[in-house]
Amino acid sequence: MIGPRAGTRVWLAAGVTDMRCGIDSLAAKVQMALTQDPYAGHVFAFRGRRGDLVKLLWSDGDGMCMLTKRLERGRFVWPMADSGSVSLSVAQLSMLLEGIDWRRPERTWQPSRAA
């Protein structure tokens, strides 16, 4: 995934997902549990029980793609809900994949206030 196209939405599947699932099983989960079209070009993210493994599923127009990432240290920040989905921006997805808490990112630089 070089970068999502303009207008691409990112959906996190709330709860945990069996990480043994492949492309076809995850596409079925997108249709049944999230009531979305897996071929619409949007990115769908799934997290495993331990929280250190995430799978992304998207269609690039030629076929379905799946990316798997495991953090060596830390856990992916995920919504607390058991079902449903949460929409993220592409910037929040980038933070998520880096292991950063995308819900409360902090600035490392504070602008100076005018007196």
Helices and strands as residue ranges (DSSP letters): E 10-13, H 23-32, E 43-47, E 53-59, E 64-70, E 85-88, H 90-97
